[in-house]
Amino acid sequence: MMALTAFQRKNFKVHFAASFSKLSPDTLVLRAAMSAARLFLYVGSALFGLSACVGPASFSQQKMVLPSDWKAAGGFPVASSSRELSRWWTRFNDPMLSRVITDALQASPDIASASARIKESRARREAENASLFPSLGGAASSAYRANQTDKVGTIESTSYSAGLNASWEVDLFGKRRSAVEAASANLGATVENFHSVQASLASEIAIAYTSLRSNEAAMVVLLRNVKTREETSQLASWRTQAGEADALESSQALSSLEQARAGIPSLEQNISRSLNLLSLLSGKNPGTLDAALHAGNKGIPNPPRSLAVGIPADTIRQRPDVRIAGYQLLAAAANTRAVDAERYPSLNLSGTLGLNSLSTGKLFNPQTSTAGLAAGITSPIFDAGRIRANIAAQSAIEEQSFQGYRSTVLTALSETEDALVACRLTAERLDILEKATTAAREADLIARQRYKTGEIDFLSVLDAQRSLLGLESNLFTTRADRTNAYIQLYKALGGGWSAGI
């Protein structure tokens, strides 16, 4: 920064004012312009030197190197996926799921709250933007005076005045513009927060819906298993009564039946919890969606066979949380520039235009007009390091924002890789379980048939039933896991929101 002379340092705090009374408008404007010109010439060298100062380095200009492709994207086509990601839930071909999510995006209080925050942030940005322009105010008043004299008596008089006051802080070094930039970045972050709420809500509803359908499917299988065990228990009881088996066999069959029945209340509780959660996420009272959900398709939503995952850079641009972190970094950088501008002088202009008269009749007479123009430059000389400390603190905040942005980007990459792995491995596990479950069903059927003919004892039947029930439970859990893996992948890719929602 250009060094100031001793004379400039001594006279750095300058206040220049010119007041004019009973002058014509042309003369007033001319003298005001000449006075302002002298002021700028007086401090021009100082401003020129300060304008050459360079502020602190900005972290917002640093870039991250992203991978060129996904490590676990084998089997997934790579293409532009923004279109299918905006409403990814429609790709599950479940009309009820699409209906619940679409209604929730319109009625959820979380969505309404996020929308209100956008309005608040936009208003704050407009308030900051207004600080770039002059402010104008008006005033009118009357003053009553009474003077006592010895001979004349009491003399009373009233004066009237009206005027306009204008003030403007000239943004010489961008302090106010930086504040506007910060407010604009905060507005962008608020908009992306709205998109983030949309994406999170859609995924939470899809996961709750998948849990509901998984528990309903498990309930159907459990009830069928209970019915089968009732038949087996009845058969064991008949064999005991006929003397073909002892009481132990009948007790084992009854115990197996009651163990299966014990799982019914747990599934009913899980189903009720899922129904209530869906109502909560949709912004509705508990039980509002029960009838519609019970009437819908009760199968677990099937994910699409193919999904275009896009390249990592596209994914980063699509994710609302990454955009939020980016806007927060821009806001922090703008705030750093605003704080840094505190080191430089500030120029304030103010003016008045008024009318003064002893009577209202002469109030608007041109001879009663007064006007004034004042311009002042102030600059800090000694503040015990306050400005420097504020700059250091804001620079640290900017660094935190940059590291937060880096962390968000890395988290986005990690979540996408995890979701890709989960999609592939749960599909492989599901294929294995489907084969194992098919074999277990055949084994259970053969065991019951051979038990009826007396070829095997009940322990073999019990073992086959337990194996089948366990495999069927794992089968539905894995189907739900596969669906949830695709839901998480859609969310990790930045899907679930649209500007048109």
Secondary structure, DSSP 8 states (H G I E B T S, - for coil): -----HHHHHT-SEEEEEEEES--HHHHHHHHHHHHHHHHHHHHHHHHHHHT------GGG------SS-TT-TTS--S--HHHHHTGGGGG--HHHHHHHHHHHHH-HHHHHHHHHHHHHHHHHHHHHHTTS-EEEEEEEEEEEEEE-SSS-EEEEEEEEEEEEEEEEE-TTSHHHHHHHHHHHHHHHHHHHHHHHHHHHHHHHHHHHHHHHHHHHHHHHHHHHHHHHHHHHHHHHHHHHTTSS-HHHHHHHHHHHHHHHHHHHHHHHHHHHHHHHHHHHTT--TTTTHHHHHHS--S-----S------HHHHHHH-HHHHHHHHHHHHHHHHHHHHHGGGS-EEEEEEEEEEEESSGGGTT-GGGEEEEEEEEEE--S--TTHHHHHHHHHHHHHHHHHHHHHHHHHHHHHHHHHHHHHHHHHHHHHHHHHHHHHHHHHHHHHHHHHHHTTSS-HHHHHHHHHHHHHHHHHHHHHHHHHHHHHHHHHHHTT-S--TT-
